[in-house]
Amino acid sequence: MHHGERTGDGNKPRQRAPRPASSAAATASAPPASASGVEQGGPLRFGPGYSPWKDPTVLVLLAISLIAGLMFLGGATIGPALAGSDDGDGVFPVFDLLSGDDGDGAKLSLAANRTELTAGDPVAFTVTDANGSAAVGATVTVGGTAREVGEDGRTVVRIATAGPLTATATAPGANDTTLESNGVDLAVAHRTVQLGFETNRSVATAGEPIELTLVREETGDPVDGSIAAAAVSEGAAIPSQFEHVAGARLVVVPERAGTLYADGAVETDADETFATAELQMDVERRKVPLNLSITPTTLLARESVTATVRNVETGDRIGATLAVGDRSIQTGPDGEVEITLDAAGDRTIEATAASTPSVRFTPDSSLVTVQRREVELAATVDRSAITTGGSVGITVIRNDTGEPVDATVTVGGRALSTGADGSVETTVEDPGEYGITVTAANTSAATFVATERTLTVTNATFELGDLDAPDPAQPGETVTVSTAVHNLGPADGSDTLVLTIDGRRVASVVSLAAEESSTVAFEIAAPADPGSYPIRIRGSDGSTNGTIVVE
């Protein structure tokens, strides 16, 4: 290539400076001199005392010639090192200087698919040459990471460091030159890492240790930081600040039921910002069993058992509530109470106790067998002998308590019910000896033992006369009350007469032959209080009434 014909602007050739002519030639071709002896109108002027070394024009022309020669020599020898063309051909460097080329040669173009990202995110880079083609063999460098592009001129770099970064690309050029790209500025924000807690228990219980481990939520890996935790009892105020402890783990032992609050933090580092971990966990009461002991476990109805309740964990007695059927019984502070059981059968007794701030007691129960108690019936017959057609009254009670019993009374094959008051009255028409049988249905607490009595019925009719009583009587004084009795027949017979005064009763059996008469007298204490009291004497066939005055 002809070095002297390279153009600085690509269109107009550069001109070399003219070389000075010799003095002989100048003299031969010079036009006639003026009167002063100096050539008029030419570039050089000669005359007496003229020196070319003092002529500014000559000096300029010499300087231009020298510079052009040096530059021509440089373009011919150094060539590509000064030219910087794509093909490496030498070009006369003066044209480059005049045209403003910086000598770097052809440029690379670097582009990124994103310029704002978070640390850890990938960025795709594309490198092209001056022709817009993929710059195969180029290397992208960003944040200390260098990555060679593929045949498509592309590569992906994951940016790990936060902060402002600049990506550049380079590629080898001809003759050991290096092509460089423009810079791409990246704004890389800190990546936010959410912190969390892992615990050794899914349920927190008072008195049991809870281990809190501060972790990165996306990986579950423990991370050192600071942890604060506090167990707040039920109804207590939540502290405004918790004391933090450095590290990745913290063990907390809640003493009472309530809520466990915890938070964990890690300081921001060069690439990551950590979002605070927060934990709120309910703290339940610790379950502690109760122990209920019953003595005895087998008993008769209406007997008592002794119940004792203890805390299994400590063995101490504890105040408790016992449930027996629909009954609720409270023990004393010593955990003990006596319970009377009236009904026969198997009875379950359950013990419960109120929770404490740290303990919830689990109930305990015990089975007790209650057997029916044998109870004898007692039957009272108001007269052991009556006349035909006469009446007899029967009252049935429990022999152990004296309480009336709803019983069945059988007289002469007839079954009669006493009712709840335990009493019944009946008449017998035919003479003879009658057995009276008394029975009662078993209850939940008692098995009743039947009892028997005897009633004599004679074929006679006893007529009573007027009642005779003292008038007046002193309070509490023993008085005699009497009446005349006549057996109207037709047969000999007996009858039981009953005196009643002020709720008290006195009985007397009278036996008379047919048509026989007699006086029957009763001795009884007068009422203790003054007043007028009715008196009645009743036989099986009738009665007689009167009054006694107590002063």
TIZA-161426 format. One record per residue (C-alpha): residue in one letter; x negated, y, z. Coordinates in steps of 0.5 Angstrom, whole numbers, padded with zeros to 4 digits, always signed. Layout:
N
AXYZ;...
# end
This chain:
551
M+0000+0000+0000;H-0002+0007-0001;H-0003+0010+0005;G-0003+0017+0003;E+0004+0017+0000;R+0008+0015+0006;T+0013+0020+0007;G+0015+0023+0014;D+0022+0024+0013;G+0023+0019+0008;N+0025+0023+0002;K+0019+0029+0001;P+0012+0027+0000;R+0007+0031+0005;Q+0002+0035+0001;R-0005+0035+0002;A-0009+0042+0003;P-0013+0044-0003;R-0021+0043-0002;P-0025+0050-0003;A-0029+0051-0010;S-0036+0052-0011;S-0039+0059-0012;A-0041+0057-0019;A-0034+0055-0022;A-0031+0061-0018;T-0036+0066-0021;A-0035+0062-0028;S-0027+0063-0028;A-0026+0069-0024;P-0023+0075-0027;P-0027+0081-0028;A-0028+0085-0021;S-0026+0091-0019;A-0030+0097-0018;S-0031+0095-0011;G-0034+0088-0013;V-0029+0084-0009;E-0024+0080-0013;Q-0017+0083-0013;G-0011+0079-0012;G-0014+0072-0011;P-0014+0068-0004;L-0022+0069-0003;R-0025+0075-0003;F-0032+0076-0004;G-0037+0083-0003;P-0043+0085+0000;G-0044+0082+0007;Y-0038+0077+0006;S-0039+0070+0010;P-0034+0064+0009;W-0035+0062+0016;K-0032+0069+0018;D-0026+0068+0013;P-0020+0066+0017;T-0017+0063+0010;V-0023+0059+0009;L-0023+0057+0017;V-0016+0055+0016;L-0017+0051+0010;L-0023+0047+0013;A-0019+0045+0019;I-0013+0042+0015;S-0018+0038+0011;L-0021+0036+0017;I-0015+0034+0020;A-0012+0030+0014;G-0018+0026+0013;L-0018+0024+0020;M-0011+0022+0020;F-0012+0019+0013;L-0018+0015+0016;G-0013+0013+0022;G-0008+0011+0018;A-0012+0006+0013;T-0016+0003+0019;I-0011+0002+0025;G-0005+0002+0021;P+0001-0002+0024;A-0002+0000+0031;L+0000+0007+0030;A+0005+0006+0025;G+0010+0002+0029;S+0014+0000+0023;D+0018-0007+0023;D+0014-0010+0018;G+0007-0008+0021;D+0005-0004+0014;G+0000+0002+0016;V+0003+0008+0015;F+0000+0015+0014;P+0001+0017+0022;V+0001+0024+0021;F+0008+0023+0018;D+0010+0020+0024;L+0008+0026+0028;L+0011+0031+0024;S+0018+0027+0023;G+0018+0026+0031;D+0018+0018+0031;D+0015+0016+0038;G+0011+0010+0035;D+0015+0004+0039;G+0018+0001+0033;A+0025-0002+0032;K+0029-0002+0038;L+0034-0007+0041;S+0041-0006+0044;L+0043-0009+0050;A+0051-0009+0052;A+0054-0012+0058;N+0061-0014+0059;R+0062-0011+0066;T+0058-0005+0069;E+0062-0005+0076;L+0062-0012+0080;T+0061-0015+0087;A+0055-0019+0089;G+0055-0026+0087;D+0059-0024+0080;P+0057-0026+0073;V+0055-0021+0068;A+0055-0023+0061;F+0049-0019+0057;T+0049-0019+0049;V+0042-0017+0046;T+0042-0015+0038;D+0036-0012+0034;A+0036-0006+0029;N+0040-0009+0024;G+0046-0011+0029;S+0044-0019+0029;A+0043-0023+0035;A+0036-0022+0038;V+0034-0029+0039;G+0028-0030+0044;A+0030-0024+0047;T+0030-0024+0055;V+0034-0020+0060;T+0032-0018+0066;V+0036-0015+0072;G+0035-0015+0079;G+0029-0019+0079;T+0032-0024+0075;A+0030-0026+0068;R+0034-0030+0063;E+0033-0031+0056;V+0038-0031+0051;G+0041-0036+0047;E+0041-0037+0039;D+0048-0032+0039;G+0044-0027+0043;R+0048-0028+0049;T+0046-0030+0057;V+0050-0030+0063;V+0046-0027+0070;R+0050-0028+0077;I+0048-0022+0080;A+0046-0024+0088;T+0044-0017+0090;A+0049-0011+0092;G+0047-0004+0090;P+0045+0000+0083;L+0041-0004+0078;T+0039-0003+0071;A+0039-0009+0066;T+0034-0008+0060;A+0032-0013+0055;T+0025-0014+0051;A+0023-0019+0045;P+0016-0020+0042;G+0015-0016+0036;A+0010-0016+0030;N+0002-0016+0032;D+0003-0017+0039;T+0008-0012+0040;T+0014-0012+0045;L+0021-0009+0043;E+0025-0006+0048;S+0032-0004+0049;N+0036+0001+0052;G+0038+0000+0060;V+0045-0002+0062;D+0046+0001+0069;L+0050-0004+0074;A+0054-0002+0080;V+0054-0008+0085;A+0059-0008+0091;H+0058-0012+0097;R+0062-0018+0097;T+0067-0019+0102;V+0066-0025+0106;Q+0072-0027+0111;L+0070-0030+0117;G+0074-0035+0121;F+0074-0039+0127;E+0074-0047+0128;T+0076-0050+0135;N+0075-0057+0138;R+0082-0057+0140;S+0089-0056+0136;V+0092-0054+0142;A+0089-0050+0148;T+0091-0053+0155;A+0089-0049+0162;G+0083-0052+0165;E+0080-0055+0159;P+0074-0052+0155;I+0076-0049+0148;E+0070-0049+0143;L+0070-0043+0138;T+0065-0043+0132;L+0065-0037+0128;V+0065-0039+0120;R+0065-0037+0113;E+0072-0039+0111;E+0071-0040+0104;T+0065-0046+0106;G+0067-0047+0113;D+0059-0046+0115;P+0058-0043+0122;V+0055-0036+0122;D+0051-0032+0127;G+0055-0026+0129;S+0058-0024+0136;I+0064-0027+0139;A+0069-0024+0144;A+0075-0028+0147;A+0079-0027+0153;A+0085-0032+0156;V+0091-0027+0158;S+0096-0030+0163;E+0103-0030+0161;G+0106-0023+0163;A+0099-0020+0164;A+0097-0014+0160;I+0092-0015+0154;P+0085-0012+0155;S+0083-0006+0150;Q+0076-0009+0149;F+0073-0016+0150;E+0066-0017+0152;H+0062-0020+0146;V+0057-0025+0146;A+0052-0026+0140;G+0051-0033+0137;A+0056-0037+0133;R+0059-0041+0138;L+0063-0039+0145;V+0066-0044+0150;V+0072-0041+0154;V+0076-0045+0159;P+0083-0041+0160;E+0085-0042+0168;R+0092-0041+0167;A+0098-0041+0161;G+0098-0035+0157;T+0095-0033+0150;L+0088-0034+0148;Y+0085-0028+0144;A+0078-0028+0140;D+0075-0024+0135;G+0068-0025+0131;A+0064-0020+0127;V+0058-0021+0123;E+0054-0014+0121;T+0054-0013+0114;D+0047-0015+0110;A+0044-0013+0103;D+0049-0017+0099;E+0055-0018+0104;T+0060-0015+0108;F+0064-0019+0113;A+0071-0019+0115;T+0073-0020+0122;A+0075-0026+0124;E+0081-0026+0129;L+0085-0032+0133;Q+0091-0032+0137;M+0092-0039+0140;D+0098-0041+0146;V+0095-0044+0152;E+0099-0049+0155;R+0100-0051+0162;R+0096-0058+0164;K+0100-0064+0164;V+0100-0067+0171;P+0104-0073+0173;L+0108-0073+0179;N+0108-0080+0184;L+0115-0081+0187;S+0115-0087+0192;I+0121-0090+0196;T+0122-0094+0202;P+0126-0098+0202;T+0128-0100+0195;T+0133-0105+0197;L+0138-0102+0202;L+0146-0103+0204;A+0151-0097+0202;R+0151-0092+0207;E+0144-0093+0209;S+0138-0088+0208;V+0131-0088+0204;T+0125-0084+0205;A+0122-0081+0199;T+0115-0078+0198;V+0113-0074+0192;R+0105-0073+0191;N+0101-0069+0186;V+0097-0075+0182;E+0091-0071+0180;T+0090-0069+0187;G+0094-0074+0191;D+0097-0068+0195;R+0104-0068+0197;I+0108-0063+0193;G+0115-0060+0194;A+0120-0063+0189;T+0127-0064+0187;L+0130-0070+0187;A+0136-0072+0182;V+0140-0078+0184;G+0146-0078+0180;D+0149-0071+0180;R+0146-0070+0186;S+0140-0065+0187;I+0136-0066+0193;Q+0130-0061+0195;T+0124-0064+0199;G+0121-0060+0204;P+0114-0057+0203;D+0111-0064+0205;G+0114-0067+0199;E+0119-0072+0204;V+0126-0072+0204;E+0131-0078+0207;I+0137-0079+0202;T+0143-0083+0204;L+0146-0087+0199;D+0153-0089+0199;A+0155-0093+0193;A+0153-0100+0191;G+0149-0101+0185;D+0142-0100+0182;R+0140-0092+0183;T+0135-0088+0179;I+0132-0083+0183;E+0128-0078+0179;A+0123-0073+0182;T+0121-0066+0178;A+0117-0060+0181;A+0116-0053+0179;S+0111-0051+0174;T+0105-0047+0177;P+0101-0042+0172;S+0096-0047+0170;V+0100-0054+0171;R+0106-0057+0168;F+0108-0063+0172;T+0111-0069+0169;P+0117-0072+0172;D+0117-0079+0176;S+0122-0084+0178;S+0124-0090+0182;L+0129-0095+0182;V+0133-0097+0188;T+0138-0103+0189;V+0144-0101+0194;Q+0148-0107+0196;R+0155-0107+0199;R+0156-0107+0206;E+0161-0112+0209;V+0167-0108+0213;E+0172-0111+0217;L+0179-0109+0216;A+0183-0107+0223;A+0191-0108+0222;T+0195-0105+0228;V+0202-0108+0228;D+0207-0103+0232;R+0211-0109+0235;S+0209-0116+0235;A+0216-0118+0236;I+0223-0116+0233;T+0230-0118+0232;T+0233-0120+0225;G+0234-0114+0221;G+0229-0110+0225;S+0223-0106+0222;V+0216-0106+0224;G+0210-0101+0222;I+0203-0103+0220;T+0197-0099+0220;V+0190-0101+0217;I+0183-0098+0218;R+0176-0099+0217;N+0173-0103+0223;D+0166-0099+0222;T+0169-0092+0222;G+0176-0092+0224;E+0178-0089+0217;P+0185-0091+0214;V+0184-0096+0208;D+0189-0096+0202;A+0190-0104+0203;T+0195-0109+0201;V+0200-0112+0207;T+0203-0119+0206;V+0209-0120+0210;G+0213-0127+0209;G+0211-0127+0202;R+0212-0120+0200;A+0206-0115+0198;L+0206-0108+0201;S+0201-0102+0200;T+0200-0098+0205;G+0198-0092+0201;A+0192-0087+0203;D+0194-0086+0210;G+0193-0094+0211;S+0201-0094+0214;V+0207-0098+0212;E+0213-0100+0215;T+0218-0106+0213;T+0224-0110+0215;V+0225-0117+0216;E+0232-0120+0216;D+0231-0128+0217;P+0228-0130+0224;G+0222-0134+0225;E+0214-0133+0226;Y+0211-0129+0220;G+0204-0128+0219;I+0201-0122+0217;T+0195-0121+0212;V+0192-0115+0210;T+0187-0114+0205;A+0183-0109+0201;A+0180-0108+0194;N+0172-0107+0195;T+0169-0100+0194;S+0163-0098+0191;A+0160-0098+0198;A+0164-0104+0201;T+0166-0111+0201;F+0172-0111+0206;V+0174-0117+0210;A+0181-0119+0210;T+0185-0120+0217;E+0191-0123+0220;R+0197-0122+0225;T+0203-0125+0227;L+0210-0123+0228;T+0216-0126+0231;V+0223-0125+0229;T+0229-0127+0233;N+0236-0128+0231;A+0238-0123+0236;T+0240-0115+0237;F+0238-0111+0242;E+0242-0105+0244;L+0238-0099+0248;G+0242-0095+0253;D+0240-0087+0255;L+0233-0085+0256;D+0232-0083+0263;A+0226-0078+0265;P+0224-0074+0271;D+0226-0067+0270;P+0221-0063+0271;A+0214-0066+0271;Q+0208-0063+0273;P+0202-0062+0267;G+0198-0069+0267;E+0203-0072+0272;T+0204-0080+0271;V+0212-0080+0270;T+0216-0086+0269;V+0221-0086+0263;S+0226-0092+0262;T+0232-0094+0258;A+0237-0100+0259;V+0237-0106+0254;H+0242-0111+0252;N+0241-0117+0248;L+0248-0117+0244;G+0246-0124+0241;P+0248-0129+0238;A+0241-0132+0240;D+0236-0131+0246;G+0231-0126+0243;S+0225-0121+0244;D+0224-0114+0242;T+0218-0109+0242;L+0220-0103+0245;V+0215-0097+0243;L+0215-0090+0247;T+0213-0084+0244;I+0211-0077+0247;D+0207-0072+0245;G+0203-0076+0239;R+0202-0082+0244;R+0205-0089+0244;V+0206-0094+0249;A+0209-0101+0247;S+0213-0106+0251;V+0215-0113+0249;V+0222-0115+0252;S+0225-0122+0252;L+0233-0123+0254;A+0237-0129+0253;A+0244-0128+0249;E+0248-0123+0253;E+0243-0121+0258;S+0241-0114+0260;S+0235-0111+0263;T+0232-0104+0264;V+0225-0103+0261;A+0221-0098+0264;F+0214-0094+0261;E+0209-0090+0265;I+0206-0085+0262;A+0202-0078+0264;A+0206-0072+0262;P+0203-0067+0257;A+0197-0063+0260;D+0201-0056+0258;P+0207-0053+0260;G+0213-0054+0256;S+0219-0058+0253;Y+0217-0065+0249;P+0221-0069+0246;I+0221-0077+0248;R+0223-0083+0244;I+0224-0090+0245;R+0225-0094+0239;G+0226-0102+0238;S+0227-0106+0232;D+0234-0105+0232;G+0235-0097+0234;S+0232-0092+0238;T+0234-0087+0244;N+0231-0080+0245;G+0230-0075+0250;T+0226-0069+0253;I+0221-0068+0258;V+0220-0061+0261;V+0213-0060+0264;E+0212-0054+0269;
# end
